[in-house]
Amino acid sequence: MGAVMKSFQADVVKEFNMLLDYTRDIDRMISDDELYWLYSLSRHTFKELNVVELGTYTGVSAIFIAAGLKEAYKMTTVDICKYSKSNDTIEIIQKANADLGLKIEFIKSNDLAFVDSLPDYCIDRIFIDSDHNYEHINQIFEHVMRKMSAGGLMMFHDYTPAEAGEVRAITEFVEVYGDLFNGFGLNDTIWWGIIKGV
Ligand SMILES: C[S@@+](CC[C@H](N)C(=O)[O-])C[C@H]1O[C@@H](n2cnc3c(N)ncnc32)[C@H](O)[C@@H]1O
């Protein structure tokens, strides 16, 4: 690896550890390894993106995704606040925006209603971590696919036997509509697919 790349990677690891430290006392539903993957993916992105997260909880995954995006971006995260108090989430996100220079927008909403409110083809990257049941994941595909930009990246958290409905819904979708993707894969429990576009 060249010296420039080595020093870049060292910066990524250093900044990631700083973020882990910053968020240490905030409850989350995602592993450090997955946060590293999301952060590193953002850090290796060098173009403007419109990023959406469905399922904010306390905001930890949103912070790691947004913090890695050094270039211009728009990041919106959405939650109905089933297990968390929306005021707590708002407070955490406002503080992270101020402390870390982020611009995460939190919207308290049903995920599908939020997605429906967006123009077609506008999402460049989406992290889906809301309701993991079979019917809901099917609805997510139905509502989200038309909103994805060509080359957009779709990610589902918790692709694991513990979320059998999600695994089944994704597997069935790919069996029928796999041609809509340029490629897909799995990183830890994050399933990802790159949209070909229409
Ligand atoms: C697994 S947690 C998200 C964890 C978060 N991404 C993290 O990494 O810390 C799932 C969240 O999705 C929210 N949720 C569940 N169903 C939803 C829906 N239909 N629309 C919006 N949010 C939903 C819940 O309120 C919960 O906060």
The ligand as a Gaussian input file, in Angstrom:
#p B3LYP/6-31G(d) Opt

LIG

0 1
 C      -33.144000      -1.597000      15.261000
 S      -33.696000      -0.001000      15.731000
 C      -32.654000       1.063000      14.806000
 C      -31.256000       1.026000      15.339000
 C      -30.341000       2.109000      14.810000
 N      -30.267000       2.113000      13.363000
 C      -28.954000       1.862000      15.395000
 O      -28.119000       1.322000      14.677000
 O      -28.713000       2.155000      16.556000
 C      -35.218000       0.034000      14.875000
 C      -35.950000       1.370000      14.957000
 O      -36.938000       1.371000      13.921000
 C      -38.081000       2.058000      14.384000
 N      -39.225000       1.597000      13.580000
 C      -39.851000       0.395000      13.612000
 N      -40.837000       0.353000      12.703000
 C      -40.822000       1.561000      12.062000
 C      -41.584000       2.137000      11.018000
 N      -42.572000       1.456000      10.412000
 N      -41.299000       3.388000      10.617000
 C      -40.293000       4.111000      11.211000
 N      -39.527000       3.606000      12.208000
 C      -39.787000       2.360000      12.631000
 C      -38.165000       1.712000      15.872000
 O      -38.876000       2.726000      16.561000
 C      -36.682000       1.602000      16.263000
 O      -36.228000       2.805000      16.864000

